[in-house]
Amino acid sequence: MKHSKLRIFSIVLVALLVITSTGLVFGAWYLKQLEDTITVKFEGQKWFFPSKIYSDSYLLYVGINLRLDDLTDKLHRLGYYESAAAPKAKGEFRIQRSQGIVDVYLHDFDYPTERRGGVPVRISLQGSTVTRIENLASGKEIFDFELEPELVTGLYERIWKERKVVKLAEVPPIVVKAILATEDERFFSHHGIDPIGILRAMWVNLRTLSFQQGGSTLTQQLVKNFFLSDERTFSRKIPEAIMALIAERKYSKDTILENYLNEIYLGQRGSQGIFGVWEAAQFYFSKPLSDLTVGEAALLAGLIRAPNRLSPYRSTEAATKRRNVVLGKMLDDRIITRKQYETALAEKLPQRALVKVSNDAPFYVDYLRRELDENYSNTVLTKEGLRIFSSLDLQLQRKAERALVEGLKKLEAAHPALRRKGDDDSLEGAIVVVRPQTGEIKAMVGGRNYQKSQFNRVFQARRQPGSVFKPFVYLAALMFGGQSGTRYTPDTVVNDSQFTWNYDGQEWQPSNYNNEYFGAVTFRRALENSLNSATGRVAQDVGIRRVREIAHRLGIQSPLPAVPSLALGSAEVTPLEVAVAYSTLANGGVRTRPLAVKLVMDQNGKPLEKRDVRVEQVINPQLAYMMNYLLKGVLDRGTAVSARRMGFTRPAAGKTGTTNDYKDAWFVGYTPDLLAVVWVGFDGPSKLNLSGAEAALPIWTEFMKSATANMPVTDFVSPEPSSDSEAGGAGQCAPAGREGELGGVPCPPAATAPRSVHDAL
Amino acid sequence: MAMNWLSLRNYFFAASLVLALTAAGCAPPQPYRPAYPRNDVSSAPRVPPPPPVYPPTNQESDRRPLPQDQRIREQDLKAKTPPAKETRESARQARVGEAPAVPETTAPPLPDDSSLLAKITPGVTPQRAASLRLTDEGSKLLDAGEPAKALSRLERTIVIDSTNPYGYYYLAKAQFRLGHYRESLNFLEVAQERLSGEPFWLAEVHALRGENYRALGQLQRAEDSYLQALRLNSGNRTATDGLARLQVESPSATR
């Protein structure tokens, strides 16, 4: 009996020993795992930084037309806030409408090539024209300045965490002290967990019978944010406490504090989370940390508990109340003096509207992504905090989107047959807006609803351009002349009657709209009225290979089969290609490359890639002027004359396009300073049964009326023959010339305008 | 016959050079500094172009080349397919029998018309005035040795006023400073098309074109461009210096 008891005791003892040693081994292993986890985090890559895409900056100069409402809107979107008094701090502005004065205290901004320090400027207007700009700090007149680019969106994987990492030394002591007073007043005396704090929290929770306080130290909060979930459970608290102890043992208080100040979540701007004190200072006060007042430091510290509920953007009362509590604590802890306390209490929190980052240009951003993907991996783009500056003009983008969406709705209302039930094959459209001088893509709308379809019809959809292609035929004719020896001018008479073009053993017979033929017409009228048969005859005389050559030279990159139907736009192209080709005409024969990404900088401001404006004089400026002159006739007298009736009156050139099967409707039109291409159609096989003038032109007109409202009225400038003999050699207008040589182009209308302008009427 | 022509040509060349150098001494200060320091001339046959600020590979990789784009690219200049260098001797041999390139008469030095701000007169549109001011800022940045900054500023000039030829000219100059010679030549072509009745500026255009051709190793074209500049304005210092450098770099080809 005694023996068996001893035996049982021995077994229990052994079992206990085994369990204890196993527990010890497991515990040691577990601690080692936690330590390794902490080490990897603290010593490795702590944060990932989403790349940010910016719009183009906005240049203001003496002489520019400016609508105050547009400027106010722009300043709000840039995070400026309006004050009743003269701006005293960066990010404030005041408008005195009766006196035509706008005072803006500019933000600091790191431009791609230089850093701009924020200065106060005064813009004086007469009517809508800027007459004077003054640097109020120096009292000197300046002639231009730039408003910084707008943040369009970030490139991130799952959650957009916006933060800028700062060193502890860069954070003002008052901010640090305010945060410690609020979150962990015994931070410098505990070892990761604070028993006094825990007891206090337990007492408060017991007294209120709710979970009011956690008693977590700052180290525990950091560990939780780094490694653990937000749930308030006991099972989470244990590893949190252990890891806090390990972290305190391994790393200095300063290291932990610095990480905390950069890690802490402090608010939300739409999809963008605000993390770290630097980012929070920018978000709430539009100023650097070093400029924060005592009251602002207290507000930041107070926000940590509930950043969204206590946000001044949501409620200035709640934010002020919380700030005052923090200020009281700071006074009690003798961090601030009574005078500082009273001054801070008197600070009034301004009511500011939250400007969310909402990506108003998703199609444009997709296009940028496609361009960036060629040089940067997804990991780099989403984690390395690149700054990408684009050509995007967000005001034009919004106008383009509105014009397209509303234009398509109007079309569906006017033509019920275009409506589709459900999601299948609904009426679609696209707009791309380009600045001809530089090739900058200022706006891009690839479809009517990005949420529904991300297919970007501006550069992914190849469609037949129809009559939009015809100007290339006429340009080739002016440039090369006909194989028959005909030297084309706007007044050359061409035959608009049915004919058959035999080629490679095949026949092609173009037919006019409504099978209406006009017989002998001038070259100009044939283009203005988009006569198929006359165009076909011109193309036949010039040679289809020449037409193709011109189209490529202007900027069409899609393959173009050298068949007769090419003259009437049978080869598929993208709206972006059309925009580039017509930009060459608008820009006096100078082709530019489409420019969306302008500059890419790394996180430290080092330029990684700069894409400059590239130009190439590909056709004679006099010929380009001649084409612009002819295409102005399309709007003034031809197929696009309804744009004038709709109220678009400034000098502009353009061309309608409708495909034979009525599936595609186009309009491309431009002033000397802005070009827009509109396409309307269905993605699927449905027919539109509307012409470009009926479907695309109204959208273009609405957009251009709005987009050019503030621009000065400019017309296409007639190039004068250069006085320099060599300069004029390549393409001087001359009465005669050999086929194919620029030297023999007909004189532009400047020389013959009075006769030419009226002849075709 | 060919020898006679060469002698005659060299005589005119030398005469124009002497005239140009003499005129440069009396002419008012020119807007150009020599593209390369003159003391470099004797030590190096051709000073290598300044390195581009941004990686040229990225600049070139952002679009598909247009089908008809046969222009020389920067990569070609650096490594892949260096263009065959044309010596003036070989070019001259090929040109025997052509019309002479040397001007028969040399224009007197033109008054300095380089001040862009002076062009802002009451009749000038606000857009042109703003564009000219930005061009002036850009030119000052170029003088300060900051072509990348200048480029950003100058790109704005043609947005505000695409008819401003000086904007295109200084864009060409910025591209030249960045070592993008082909781009520079393209901008010069546009600038030239937009300049009319301004021999001073046309001479500047030709002179800068000469600098680009010289950097590309196309010495005959460089010489032709310098001569054209001097034909328009014998006081053009860039052209004068450029010709002098050509002479030093390839003395056997002249005289």
Interface residues (C-beta under 8 A of the other chain):
Chain A: L59 Y61 V62 G63 I64 Y111 P112 T113 E114 T129 F143 D144 E371 E374 N375 R435 P436 Q437 T438 E440 E549 H552 R553 G555 Q557 N587 G588 G589 V590 R591 R593 P594 V597 P607 L608 E609 K610 R611 D612 V613 R614 V615 E616 Q617 V618 P621 P672 D673 P712 T714 V717 P719 E720 P721 S722 S723 D724 E726 A727
Chain B: V53 Y54 P55 N58 Q59 S61 D62 R63 R64 L66 P67 Q68 D69 R71 T125 P126 Q127 A129 A130 R133 L134 A148 K149 L151 S152 E155 R156 I158 V159 I160 S162 T163 Y168 L171 Q175 H180 E183 N186 F187 E189 V190 Q192 E193 R194 L195 S196 G197 E198 P199 L202 H206 Q228 L232
